[in-house]
Amino acid sequence: MPLRILVVDDQPRVCHLLEAFLRQQNYAVYSASNGLEALELVETVRPHLIFMDIRMPRLDGLETLDRIKSLWPDVEVVMMTAYGGEGAFTRAYQRGAFCCLTKPFDLSQVAAVVRAVEERCRERADFLVS
């Protein structure tokens, strides 16, 4: 079963870039443009991994991270930002982020993160049945 990955970013080009790259790697990829859409998709799709922007309209990434982790603690979340990552990344790690990426990022970084999460999921029994 392929890893299910959700990409959440209010910049369509970031979503398209990640979607295209991840689909080439044969992952099941979904996207949302804000935190509220992401919460709906997490409930229906049950992704293994989420790449999520910190700054978004309607519901920012850190608040969305809090809500996701409170309901689905096993979902791995990678936070992304182009705006002064240190303080935001510290808050993201404190809230349970798997890791953080500074935009613009290299796709090799994305691939490394996905491989790490895929390995972690394989170690859990729920990956085999979900």
N, C-alpha and C positions, 0 to 999 in steps of 0.2 A: 504494500500500500504506500503510495507516495505521501510525502510530508505535505500537510495542508498549511499554506502560508497566507497570511493577510497583510496587505500593504495599506497603511493609513497615512495619507498626506494630502493637504489641500492644494498642492502643486501637481497638476495632472502629468507634467513631464516626468516628475520623480516616480509617480505611480507607474507610468508606462515603461520607463526604463527598468525598474525592478521587476515588473510583471513579465516583460519580454525576456529578461535574463533568466529569471527563475523558471519560466515555462520551458525555455531551451534546455534546462537541466531536468525536465520532466517532473516538476512539482506542480501540485494543484494550487493555483494562485487566485486570490480574491482581492478586491480593493474597495476602499472607502475613502471619502474625502473629508471626513471629520470624525470626532470621537463618538457622536451619537450613532452614526451609521456603523461605526466599528463595533459598538456594543451589540447592535442588532445582529450583525454578521457573526460575531463571536458566539452568540447564542445558537444560531442555526448551523453554522459551518464547523464549529469547534476546532479552530486551527491549533496546530502544534506550535506555531511560531508567528509572531507579529512584528513587523517593522513599522514603527510609528513615529511620526513627527511630533516634536514637543509643542511647537506653536501652531495652533489651528483654531479656526473660528468655532463658535457654538460650544465646544467642550474641548479644552486643551489636552495635550497628550499626557501630562502628569495626572490630571484628574481621571482621565480615561484609564490610565495604568492602575490607579487605585481601585477603580470599580472592577476592572478585569481581574486583578489579583484577589479581590475579596470574594468573587464568585467562582473563578477558575484559577486557583493558585498554581496549577501545573503548566499553564500556558507560558511559554517563554516569550519575553517582550524585549525587543531591541529598540531603544529610543534614538532618534536622529534629530540633529539641529544644525543650522548654519550660524546660529547666534550665540557666541560666547558659551561654549559647552560646559566649562568646568563647574560652575554653580548649578546649572540645570542637570548636569550629569550626576553630580553628587546627590541631588534630590531624587533623581531617577533610581540610582542604586539603592538608596535608603528605602525606596518604595517597592523594590523587588525586580528591577530591570535586570535582564540577563547580561546585557552589555549596551554600550552607547557608541554611535558613529557620528562623526562630524562631517557635514556636507561641505563641499562635494566629497564623496567617498569613492574609493576604488572598488570595482566589482569583485576583485580578489578578496577584499575584506568581507563582502557579503557572502561569498562562497565559503570562506572559512567559518563564518558564524553559522551558516546553514549546516555545514558538516558537523560542527560541534553540537548543535541542537539535535540533529538527526541521530547522532550517537547517543546522546542523553535519552532521547525518546525510545530508542531500541532497547535500552537498559530497563525501561519501565514496561511492565506487562500490559498496561492499558494501550500502548501503541499498537500491539498486535490485534486488538479487538475493536479499536475505535476507527 
